[in-house]
Amino acid sequence: MSRHHHHRHNPFSPDHESEAENEQRDITMAEETKEQETIKDTAREAAGNSQESPDGTRTEESTKAQAAQTAAESAAAPEGSQGSGKSAEKNASPEEQIAQLKAALKAAQAEVLDVRMRAQAETENFKKRLQREHEDHLKYAAEKVLKDLIPTLDNLELAITYGSDNEACQDMLKGITMTHKLFIDALGRHGLLPVGKEGEPFDPARHEAVGFDSRADLKPDTVARVLQSGYQLEGRLLRPAKVMVNRV
């Protein structure tokens, strides 16, 4: 006795689902097509029934019919036509794409070169600034010590000035004068130089005017007398000289 195998159709199989989707899509497309045809027919009918008014202008029905026809044509137009411009841009030829890439690469290289040049310039400036600061530190490292020695020089100069009028102090005055000279020479080797001499032009940047004096052997506006020597270190003024200015 032979057995007959009956194959039942599974409504949930992938083939059945695909057929159902296709049927639903066909129905939807048919409805859309029918709706578009209805809109077109309505627009044509309205356009045919429209008439012009006696004064030569279109009636309101004619305007509505034209708008309906335009809407129908727009609805019937394929959606892909709107993106034709963008697709044209994306579908550039390989040569155009290569040219665009080369231009972008050239611009990027120029930007990288500019950044590198700026970085190199900043590095060089930083090195120069460090070198200058180091040189200034070495040049003026002894400034504080030399400033502390200036009052000693002032005392030696006062001793020479007031001892020169006393005959009893002439022998001691020679020793003080020699000591002052050796002291000035030693400090001069470290960059400390005196400021202010009789007969030189008065300079407010280097001289401090204490008063006026009158000497016929000197020109006007010159240093007539130095009351207290000034000092400078490597061109930097540590203390201005106190002087009397000549007025004839």
Contacts in CASP RR format, 6 or more apart in sequence:
PFRMAT RR
TARGET T0000
AUTHOR 0000-0000-0000
METHOD contacts of the structure
MODEL  1
MSRHHHHRHNPFSPDHESEAENEQRDITMAEETKEQETIKDTAREAAGNS
QESPDGTRTEESTKAQAAQTAAESAAAPEGSQGSGKSAEKNASPEEQIAQ
LKAALKAAQAEVLDVRMRAQAETENFKKRLQREHEDHLKYAAEKVLKDLI
PTLDNLELAITYGSDNEACQDMLKGITMTHKLFIDALGRHGLLPVGKEGE
PFDPARHEAVGFDSRADLKPDTVARVLQSGYQLEGRLLRPAKVMVNRV
9 16 0 8 1.000
10 16 0 8 1.000
36 72 0 8 1.000
36 75 0 8 1.000
36 76 0 8 1.000
39 68 0 8 1.000
39 71 0 8 1.000
39 72 0 8 1.000
39 75 0 8 1.000
40 69 0 8 1.000
40 72 0 8 1.000
40 76 0 8 1.000
42 68 0 8 1.000
43 65 0 8 1.000
43 68 0 8 1.000
43 69 0 8 1.000
43 71 0 8 1.000
43 72 0 8 1.000
44 69 0 8 1.000
46 61 0 8 1.000
46 64 0 8 1.000
46 65 0 8 1.000
46 68 0 8 1.000
47 62 0 8 1.000
47 65 0 8 1.000
47 66 0 8 1.000
47 69 0 8 1.000
48 65 0 8 1.000
49 61 0 8 1.000
49 65 0 8 1.000
50 58 0 8 1.000
50 59 0 8 1.000
50 61 0 8 1.000
50 62 0 8 1.000
50 65 0 8 1.000
51 59 0 8 1.000
51 62 0 8 1.000
52 58 0 8 1.000
52 59 0 8 1.000
52 62 0 8 1.000
53 59 0 8 1.000
92 100 0 8 1.000
139 234 0 8 1.000
140 233 0 8 1.000
140 234 0 8 1.000
140 236 0 8 1.000
142 190 0 8 1.000
142 233 0 8 1.000
143 233 0 8 1.000
143 236 0 8 1.000
143 238 0 8 1.000
146 187 0 8 1.000
146 190 0 8 1.000
146 192 0 8 1.000
146 231 0 8 1.000
146 233 0 8 1.000
146 238 0 8 1.000
147 238 0 8 1.000
149 187 0 8 1.000
150 231 0 8 1.000
150 238 0 8 1.000
150 239 0 8 1.000
152 183 0 8 1.000
153 180 0 8 1.000
153 183 0 8 1.000
153 184 0 8 1.000
153 187 0 8 1.000
153 229 0 8 1.000
153 231 0 8 1.000
154 228 0 8 1.000
154 229 0 8 1.000
156 176 0 8 1.000
156 179 0 8 1.000
156 180 0 8 1.000
156 183 0 8 1.000
157 180 0 8 1.000
157 228 0 8 1.000
157 229 0 8 1.000
159 173 0 8 1.000
159 176 0 8 1.000
160 173 0 8 1.000
160 176 0 8 1.000
160 177 0 8 1.000
160 180 0 8 1.000
163 169 0 8 1.000
163 173 0 8 1.000
164 173 0 8 1.000
184 194 0 8 1.000
191 233 0 8 1.000
191 234 0 8 1.000
192 231 0 8 1.000
192 232 0 8 1.000
192 233 0 8 1.000
192 238 0 8 1.000
193 231 0 8 1.000
193 232 0 8 1.000
193 233 0 8 1.000
193 235 0 8 1.000
194 229 0 8 1.000
194 230 0 8 1.000
194 231 0 8 1.000
194 241 0 8 1.000
195 206 0 8 1.000
195 207 0 8 1.000
195 229 0 8 1.000
195 230 0 8 1.000
195 231 0 8 1.000
195 232 0 8 1.000
195 237 0 8 1.000
195 239 0 8 1.000
195 240 0 8 1.000
195 241 0 8 1.000
196 206 0 8 1.000
196 207 0 8 1.000
196 223 0 8 1.000
196 226 0 8 1.000
196 229 0 8 1.000
196 230 0 8 1.000
196 241 0 8 1.000
196 243 0 8 1.000
197 223 0 8 1.000
197 226 0 8 1.000
198 218 0 8 1.000
198 223 0 8 1.000
198 224 0 8 1.000
198 225 0 8 1.000
198 226 0 8 1.000
199 218 0 8 1.000
199 219 0 8 1.000
199 222 0 8 1.000
199 223 0 8 1.000
199 224 0 8 1.000
199 246 0 8 1.000
200 222 0 8 1.000
200 223 0 8 1.000
201 221 0 8 1.000
201 222 0 8 1.000
201 223 0 8 1.000
202 209 0 8 1.000
202 221 0 8 1.000
202 222 0 8 1.000
202 223 0 8 1.000
202 243 0 8 1.000
202 245 0 8 1.000
205 237 0 8 1.000
206 230 0 8 1.000
206 232 0 8 1.000
206 237 0 8 1.000
206 240 0 8 1.000
206 241 0 8 1.000
207 223 0 8 1.000
207 240 0 8 1.000
207 241 0 8 1.000
207 242 0 8 1.000
207 243 0 8 1.000
208 240 0 8 1.000
208 241 0 8 1.000
208 242 0 8 1.000
208 243 0 8 1.000
209 243 0 8 1.000
209 244 0 8 1.000
209 245 0 8 1.000
210 227 0 8 1.000
210 242 0 8 1.000
210 243 0 8 1.000
210 244 0 8 1.000
211 244 0 8 1.000
211 245 0 8 1.000
212 224 0 8 1.000
212 244 0 8 1.000
212 245 0 8 1.000
212 246 0 8 1.000
212 247 0 8 1.000
213 224 0 8 1.000
213 225 0 8 1.000
213 244 0 8 1.000
213 245 0 8 1.000
213 246 0 8 1.000
213 247 0 8 1.000
214 224 0 8 1.000
214 246 0 8 1.000
214 247 0 8 1.000
214 248 0 8 1.000
215 224 0 8 1.000
215 246 0 8 1.000
215 248 0 8 1.000
216 248 0 8 1.000
218 224 0 8 1.000
218 246 0 8 1.000
219 246 0 8 1.000
219 248 0 8 1.000
220 246 0 8 1.000
220 247 0 8 1.000
220 248 0 8 1.000
221 245 0 8 1.000
221 246 0 8 1.000
221 247 0 8 1.000
222 245 0 8 1.000
222 246 0 8 1.000
223 241 0 8 1.000
223 243 0 8 1.000
223 244 0 8 1.000
223 245 0 8 1.000
223 246 0 8 1.000
224 243 0 8 1.000
224 244 0 8 1.000
224 245 0 8 1.000
224 246 0 8 1.000
225 243 0 8 1.000
225 244 0 8 1.000
226 241 0 8 1.000
226 242 0 8 1.000
226 243 0 8 1.000
227 242 0 8 1.000
227 243 0 8 1.000
227 244 0 8 1.000
228 241 0 8 1.000
228 242 0 8 1.000
229 241 0 8 1.000
230 238 0 8 1.000
230 239 0 8 1.000
230 240 0 8 1.000
230 241 0 8 1.000
230 242 0 8 1.000
231 238 0 8 1.000
231 239 0 8 1.000
232 238 0 8 1.000
END
